[in-house]
Amino acid sequence: MIEGLYQALTLSTLLWLTVGVMIGMIVGTLPGLTATMGTALLVPFTFALPTGEGIAMLGGLYVCAMFSDAIPACLVNTPGTPAAMATAFDGHPMTLQGRGQEAIVASCFSSALGTVFGAGCYLLLAWPLMAIALKFGPPEFCWLGVFALTIIGSLAGDSILKGLGGAAIGLLISCVGISHGNELSRFTFDIPPLQGGVSLVAGLIGIFAIPQVLSMVSELRRKEFIAEYKPKSGETLKTIRKVMEHPWHVLRSSAIGSFIGILPGAGSPIAALVSYNEAIRWAKDKSQFGKGDLRGVTASEIANNAAAPAAMIPLVTLGVPGSSPAAVIAGALMLRGLNPGPELFQNDGALVYSFGWSLLFAGIVTFILGSLFAPLLVRIIRIPLRLLAPLIMLLATIGAYAIRNNIFDVYIMLGLGVFVFLVKRLGFHPGPIGLGLILGPIIEPSLIQALYISDALGVGKVFFTGTINISLIVLTIVSVGLVAWSRRKDAIQERESTSAKS
């Protein structure tokens, strides 16, 4: 580990790491350009560098892209990646309140905290944590997805039924394409491009970005900008103090993100959503979540960035990538003749630990650059709506097309955008629809695989035994119960206040 630290602290490694961070800031800010895509595009350019410097550069891009996707999510309510969806729930309302700079600084600092915690887990706890993660099978992943669905109660707005309806719509959209169970086409209407399913990024851009553009167009006559903004001196230190006023919240979000990041296939979106849900569940005052609560931004950003370095743990210990960018980095190592897994851990431990230290330093560099650029980035909201709306539309179109180089994804994006814009007027929140779209590809394959296993062992033994299954079931029941109790309490208080006024 010490030798790896020496390698990571060399001037050339830190230089290329910083270059990767700067590229990652650009990649994450543009909707549709994911960390996976940016990492894949950068791989050929790293072959001219020594192995340690090359993977440090890739790690810097990965870490910073996980932060910078919060910039469009907070400023223009356009999460460029699934992981940033939860950040937009409170980040954009903060911007509308004139707190855009605070939202960006909080995202940046939270990302740094999460990255440092996740990298610490990578450096210190790789083998012990993998022993726990290996116990997760299809039934456990299924229950984890069901548990994540309980966040609907926090996103539903005034009507829990409309929240459930929105999540059902999202789950149905995720079912479009070839079935995981019997390989039959579903909801394709004999349209060949739909057999590949709905692109997750294109779908999320359609659900969040296009309704925002249409709202901007409809408000052109009433206001000129998204929100008012005045630069504030000392905002960085004030925001850091606000974040650190909740140490238990920071620690809980970091632990959730790191653990879920280790689970192969779960990834940052699940980490952010579960962390956001737990932040609401443990908060004494839940009334401000979804309306610009700083804890909502920090919960999602800490968790999704803690998941980034933690996703490398199964890669270096077992050779199993924990996320899509981790798979790209695994490919980069294999192209250099290095096989990720126990062999790499034993034969070139210094390289493994050097990469872990590089991820940690990338979090620090991301915070430094992000906090410096925050006052400039937030000026996006001062671009007149007549210019900003077509600019977002252009970036959204490019992002939707670039994922699979398929113009049909652009049509899907536009169709979903118009649909969500219309149902928003009926009281449906876009959040549950996006949640269903994200969780569908996780819950369905896990459920089908678990059902196949249950043919031999029985449904009860597969789904309702084991410490992890029972723990997740209890957490799900408790989470649903708390949401119901909280809503009942709010309804009673509202009735009492109404009767008092009358």
C-alpha positions in Angstrom: 0.0 0.0 0.0 2.9 2.4 0.8 4.6 1.6 -2.5 1.3 2.3 -4.3 1.0 5.7 -2.5 4.5 6.6 -3.7 3.5 5.7 -7.3 0.3 7.8 -7.0 2.1 10.8 -5.7 4.6 11.1 -8.6 4.2 14.4 -10.5 3.4 12.7 -13.8 0.7 10.6 -12.2 -0.9 13.6 -10.5 -0.7 15.6 -13.8 -2.5 12.9 -15.9 -5.0 12.4 -13.1 -5.9 16.1 -13.2 -6.2 15.9 -17.0 -8.6 13.0 -16.6 -10.6 15.0 -14.0 -11.0 18.0 -16.3 -12.2 15.8 -19.2 -14.6 14.1 -16.8 -16.1 17.5 -15.8 -16.9 18.1 -19.5 -18.2 14.6 -20.1 -20.5 14.6 -17.1 -21.9 18.1 -17.7 -23.2 17.2 -21.2 -26.4 15.2 -20.9 -26.1 11.8 -22.4 -22.3 11.6 -22.2 -21.9 9.0 -19.4 -18.8 8.1 -17.5 -18.8 4.8 -19.3 -18.7 6.5 -22.7 -16.1 9.0 -21.7 -13.9 6.2 -20.2 -14.2 4.1 -23.3 -13.3 7.0 -25.6 -10.3 7.8 -23.5 -8.8 4.3 -23.3 -6.9 4.5 -26.7 -5.2 7.7 -25.6 -3.8 6.1 -22.5 -1.8 3.5 -24.3 1.0 6.1 -24.8 1.3 6.4 -21.0 2.7 4.0 -18.4 0.1 1.7 -16.9 -0.1 3.4 -13.6 -0.6 6.9 -15.1 -3.0 5.6 -17.8 -5.4 4.0 -15.3 -5.0 7.0 -13.0 -6.2 9.2 -15.8 -9.2 6.9 -16.4 -10.0 6.9 -12.7 -9.9 10.7 -12.6 -12.4 10.9 -15.5 -14.7 8.3 -13.9 -14.7 10.1 -10.5 -15.3 13.6 -11.8 -17.9 12.5 -14.3 -19.9 11.0 -11.3 -19.9 14.6 -9.8 -20.3 16.7 -12.9 -23.5 15.0 -14.0 -25.1 16.9 -11.0 -24.4 20.2 -12.7 -27.2 20.0 -15.4 -29.4 18.1 -12.9 -29.2 21.0 -10.4 -29.2 23.9 -12.8 -31.7 22.9 -15.5 -33.3 19.8 -14.0 -31.7 17.6 -16.7 -29.9 14.6 -15.1 -27.4 13.5 -17.8 -27.0 10.1 -16.2 -29.3 7.8 -14.1 -27.1 8.4 -11.0 -28.0 12.1 -11.1 -31.7 11.7 -11.0 -32.0 11.7 -7.2 -29.8 14.8 -7.1 -32.2 16.8 -9.3 -35.1 16.2 -6.8 -33.7 18.8 -4.4 -30.9 20.4 -6.5 -33.1 22.1 -9.0 -35.5 23.5 -6.4 -32.5 25.0 -4.7 -31.5 26.7 -8.0 -35.1 28.1 -8.4 -34.6 29.6 -5.0 -31.5 31.4 -6.0 -29.2 28.8 -4.3 -27.6 27.4 -7.5 -24.1 28.0 -6.3 -24.8 26.3 -3.0 -26.2 23.3 -4.8 -23.1 22.9 -7.0 -20.7 23.4 -4.1 -22.7 20.9 -2.0 -22.7 18.4 -4.9 -18.9 18.9 -5.3 -18.0 18.6 -1.7 -20.3 15.6 -1.1 -18.8 13.9 -4.2 -15.4 14.4 -2.7 -16.5 12.9 0.7 -18.1 9.9 -1.0 -15.1 9.3 -3.2 -12.7 9.5 -0.3 -14.8 7.1 1.8 -15.3 4.6 -1.1 -11.6 4.8 -2.0 -10.8 4.1 1.7 -12.9 1.0 1.5 -11.0 0.0 -1.6 -7.7 0.4 0.1 -8.5 -1.1 3.5 -11.5 -3.4 3.2 -11.5 -5.0 -0.2 -11.3 -8.6 0.8 -13.6 -8.5 3.8 -16.3 -6.6 1.9 -16.2 -8.9 -1.0 -17.0 -11.9 1.3 -20.3 -10.2 2.1 -21.0 -9.0 -1.5 -20.6 -12.6 -2.8 -23.6 -13.6 -0.7 -25.9 -11.5 -2.9 -27.7 -13.7 -5.5 -30.8 -13.1 -7.7 -33.3 -13.1 -4.8 -31.2 -10.6 -2.8 -30.9 -8.3 -5.8 -34.7 -8.6 -6.4 -35.4 -7.6 -2.8 -32.9 -4.8 -3.0 -34.7 -3.4 -6.1 -38.1 -3.7 -4.3 -36.6 -1.9 -1.3 -35.4 0.9 -3.6 -39.0 1.2 -4.9 -40.1 2.4 -1.5 -38.6 5.8 -2.4 -41.9 6.3 -4.3 -43.5 7.5 -1.1 -41.0 10.4 -1.0 -41.4 11.3 -4.6 -45.2 10.9 -5.1 -46.1 14.5 -4.2 -49.7 14.9 -2.9 -51.0 11.6 -4.1 -49.4 8.2 -3.3 -51.6 6.5 -5.9 -50.3 8.8 -8.6 -46.7 8.0 -7.4 -47.4 4.3 -7.6 -49.0 4.8 -11.1 -45.9 6.7 -12.3 -43.6 3.9 -11.1 -45.8 1.3 -12.8 -45.5 3.3 -16.0 -41.7 3.4 -15.7 -41.6 -0.4 -15.0 -43.8 -1.0 -18.1 -41.5 1.1 -20.2 -38.5 -0.9 -19.0 -40.3 -4.1 -20.1 -40.2 -3.0 -23.8 -38.1 -5.3 -25.9 -37.1 -9.0 -25.6 -38.3 -10.7 -22.4 -35.6 -11.9 -20.0 -37.5 -15.1 -19.3 -38.7 -16.6 -22.6 -37.0 -14.3 -25.2 -40.4 -13.1 -26.7 -41.0 -9.6 -27.9 -43.0 -7.4 -25.6 -44.7 -4.0 -26.4 -42.7 -3.7 -29.6 -45.8 -3.2 -31.9 -43.7 -4.9 -34.7 -41.2 -2.0 -34.7 -37.8 -3.7 -35.0 -35.8 -0.9 -33.1 -38.0 -1.5 -30.0 -36.7 -5.1 -29.7 -33.5 -3.7 -28.2 -35.6 -2.0 -25.5 -35.7 1.6 -24.4 -32.3 3.2 -23.9 -32.0 4.1 -20.3 -30.2 7.3 -20.9 -32.5 8.4 -23.7 -35.5 7.5 -21.6 -34.3 9.5 -18.6 -33.4 12.5 -20.8 -37.0 12.3 -22.3 -38.6 12.0 -18.8 -36.7 14.9 -17.3 -35.1 17.2 -20.0 -37.8 17.5 -22.6 -40.6 18.4 -20.1 -38.2 21.0 -18.7 -37.7 22.5 -22.2 -41.4 22.5 -22.9 -41.9 24.3 -19.6 -39.3 26.9 -20.5 -41.1 27.5 -23.8 -44.5 27.9 -22.1 -43.0 30.4 -19.6 -41.2 32.6 -22.1 -43.7 35.4 -21.7 -43.7 35.2 -17.9 -39.9 35.2 -17.1 -36.7 35.6 -18.9 -34.4 33.3 -17.0 -34.7 30.0 -15.0 -34.0 31.8 -11.8 -32.4 34.9 -10.3 -28.7 34.5 -9.2 -26.3 36.8 -7.5 -22.7 35.6 -6.8 -22.0 35.1 -3.1 -18.6 35.4 -1.5 -17.7 32.7 1.0 -20.4 30.4 -0.3 -18.0 27.4 -0.4 -17.0 27.5 3.3 -20.7 28.2 4.3 -21.9 25.2 2.3 -19.1 22.9 3.7 -20.2 23.8 7.2 -23.8 23.1 6.4 -22.9 19.7 5.0 -20.7 18.8 8.0 -23.5 19.8 10.4 -24.9 16.3 9.8 -22.0 13.8 10.3 -24.3 10.8 10.8 -26.1 11.6 7.5 -22.7 11.8 5.8 -21.5 8.5 7.3 -24.7 6.7 6.5 -24.8 7.9 2.9 -21.1 6.9 2.4 -21.6 3.4 3.8 -24.7 2.8 1.7 -22.9 4.0 -1.5 -19.8 1.9 -0.8 -21.7 -1.3 0.0 -24.1 -1.1 -3.0 -21.1 -0.1 -5.2 -19.4 -3.4 -4.4 -22.5 -5.4 -5.6 -21.8 -6.2 -9.3 -24.7 -4.8 -11.4 -26.3 -2.6 -8.7 -24.3 0.6 -9.4 -24.5 4.3 -8.6 -28.2 4.9 -9.5 -29.4 2.4 -6.9 -26.9 3.7 -4.3 -28.1 7.3 -4.9 -31.8 6.3 -4.7 -31.5 4.1 -1.6 -29.4 6.8 0.2 -31.9 9.5 -0.7 -34.7 7.3 0.7 -32.8 6.6 3.9 -32.0 10.3 4.3 -35.8 11.0 4.3 -36.6 8.1 6.5 -34.1 9.1 9.2 -34.7 12.9 9.0 -36.7 14.5 11.9 -38.1 17.1 9.5 -39.1 15.6 6.2 -41.2 18.5 4.9 -38.5 20.2 2.9 -37.3 17.1 0.9 -38.1 17.6 -2.8 -38.4 21.4 -2.2 -34.7 22.3 -2.0 -33.3 20.4 1.1 -29.5 20.4 1.1 -29.6 16.9 2.7 -31.3 15.5 -0.4 -28.5 16.7 -2.6 -25.7 15.5 -0.3 -27.3 12.1 0.3 -27.5 11.2 -3.4 -24.1 12.7 -4.3 -22.2 11.1 -1.4 -23.6 7.7 -2.2 -23.2 7.7 -6.0 -19.6 8.8 -5.7 -18.8 6.4 -2.9 -20.1 3.7 -5.2 -17.6 4.6 -7.9 -14.4 3.5 -6.3 -16.2 0.7 -4.4 -17.2 -0.7 -7.8 -13.5 -1.4 -8.4 -13.3 -3.8 -5.5 -14.8 -6.8 -7.2 -12.7 -6.0 -10.3 -9.3 -6.2 -8.5 -10.3 -9.0 -6.1 -12.3 -11.3 -8.3 -11.9 -10.0 -11.8 -15.7 -9.1 -11.9 -16.4 -5.5 -12.8 -18.9 -3.8 -10.4 -20.0 -1.2 -12.9 -19.9 -0.3 -16.6 -16.9 2.0 -16.3 -15.1 -0.7 -14.2 -15.7 -3.1 -17.1 -14.0 -0.5 -19.5 -11.0 -0.1 -17.1 -10.8 -4.0 -16.9 -10.6 -4.0 -20.7 -7.8 -1.4 -20.6 -5.8 -3.5 -18.2 -6.3 -6.7 -20.3 -5.1 -4.9 -23.4 -1.9 -4.2 -21.5 -1.6 -7.9 -20.7 -2.8 -7.6 -17.1 -5.7 -9.8 -15.9 -7.8 -8.2 -13.2 -8.5 -10.5 -10.2 -6.5 -12.3 -7.5 -3.6 -12.8 -9.9 -3.2 -9.1 -10.4 -3.7 -8.4 -6.7 -0.9 -10.9 -5.8 1.6 -10.2 -8.6 1.2 -6.4 -9.0 -0.2 -5.2 -5.6 1.5 -1.8 -5.9 -0.4 -1.1 -9.1 -3.7 -2.1 -7.5 -3.1 0.2 -4.5 -1.7 3.0 -6.6 -5.1 3.0 -8.5 -6.9 3.1 -5.2 -4.9 6.1 -4.1 -5.4 7.8 -7.4 -9.2 7.4 -7.0 -8.9 9.1 -3.6 -6.8 12.0 -4.9 -9.2 12.3 -7.9 -12.0 13.1 -5.3 -9.9 15.8 -3.8 -8.9 17.3 -7.2 -12.6 17.2 -8.3 -13.6 19.2 -5.2 -10.9 21.8 -5.8 -11.8 22.3 -9.5 -15.5 22.1 -8.9 -15.6 24.6 -6.1 -13.4 27.0 -8.2 -15.7 26.7 -11.2 -19.0 26.7 -9.3 -19.6 30.5 -9.6 -19.0 30.3 -13.4 -21.0 27.1 -13.9 -24.1 28.5 -12.1 -24.2 31.4 -14.6 -25.9 28.9 -17.0 -29.2 29.8 -15.4 -28.7 33.4 -16.4 -28.8 32.4 -20.1 -32.1 33.7 -21.5 -34.7 31.0 -21.8 -35.2 31.7 -25.5 -31.5 30.6 -26.0 -31.3 28.0 -23.2 -34.3 25.9 -24.3 -32.9 25.2 -27.8 -29.4 24.6 -26.4 -30.7 22.0 -23.9 -32.8 20.4 -26.7 -29.7 20.2 -28.9 -27.6 18.6 -26.2 -30.4 16.2 -25.3 -30.8 15.1 -28.9 -27.0 14.5 -29.3 -26.9 12.6 -25.9 -29.8 10.4 -26.8 -28.4 9.6 -30.3 -24.8 9.1 -29.1 -25.6 6.2 -26.7 -26.4 3.7 -29.5 -26.0 5.8 -32.7 -29.7 5.2 -33.3 -32.1 7.9 -34.4 -35.0 5.9 -33.0 -33.7 6.7 -29.5 -34.3 10.4 -30.3 -37.9 9.6 -31.2 -38.3 7.7 -28.0 -36.9 10.6 -26.0 -39.2 13.1 -27.7 -42.3 10.8 -27.3 -41.6 10.2 -23.6 -40.9 13.9 -23.1 -44.2 15.0 -24.5 -46.0 12.2 -22.5 -44.4 13.2 -19.2 -45.1 16.9 -19.9 -48.8 16.1 -20.3 -49.1 13.8 -17.3 -47.3 16.3 -15.1 -50.3 18.5 -15.5 -52.5 15.7 -14.1 -50.4 15.6 -11.0 -47.9 12.8 -11.8 -44.3 13.5 -10.8 -41.5 12.5 -13.2 -39.5 11.0 -10.4 -41.4 7.7 -9.9 -41.5 7.2 -13.7 -37.8 7.5 -13.9 -37.4 5.3 -10.8 -39.4 2.5 -12.4 -37.4 2.8 -15.6 -34.1 2.5 -13.7 -35.2 -0.4 -11.4 -37.0 -2.5 -14.0 -33.9 -3.9 -15.6 -32.5 -4.8 -12.2 -35.7 -6.3 -10.6 -37.0 -8.3 -13.6 -33.9 -10.4 -14.4 -33.2 -11.1 -10.7 -36.8 -12.1 -10.2 -36.8 -14.5 -13.2 -33.5 -16.1 -12.2 -34.7 -16.5 -8.6 -37.9 -18.1 -9.8 -35.9 -20.6 -11.9 -33.9 -21.5 -8.7 -37.2 -21.8 -6.8 -38.3 -24.6 -9.2 -35.8 -26.8 -7.5 -35.7 -25.4 -3.9 -39.1 -23.9 -3.4 -40.3 -20.2 -3.4 -40.2 -19.9 0.4 -36.6 -21.1 0.7 -35.3 -18.9 -2.1 -37.1 -15.7 -1.3 -37.8 -15.8 2.4 -34.8 -17.4 4.1 -31.3 -16.0 4.7 -30.1 -13.1 6.7 -29.8 -10.7 3.7 -33.3 -11.5 2.3 -35.0 -11.1 5.7 -33.1 -7.9 6.5 -34.2 -6.4 3.1 -37.8 -7.5 3.6 -37.9 -5.9 7.1 -36.3 -2.7 5.8 -38.9 -2.6 3.0 -41.8 -3.1 5.4 -40.4 -0.5 7.9 -39.8 2.0 5.0 -43.4 1.6 3.7 -44.8 1.8 7.2 -42.9 5.0 8.0 -44.1 6.6 4.8 -47.7 5.7 5.6 -47.4 7.0 9.2 -45.7 10.2 8.0 -48.5 10.9 5.5 -51.2 10.2 8.0 -49.5 12.5 10.5 -49.3 15.3 7.9 -53.0 14.8 7.0 -54.0 15.1 10.6 -51.9 18.2 11.1 -53.4 19.7 8.0 -56.9 19.0 9.2 -56.2 20.5 12.6 -54.7 23.7 11.1 -57.7 24.0 8.7 -60.2 23.6 11.5 -58.3 26.1 13.7 -58.4 28.7 10.9 -62.1 28.2 10.4 
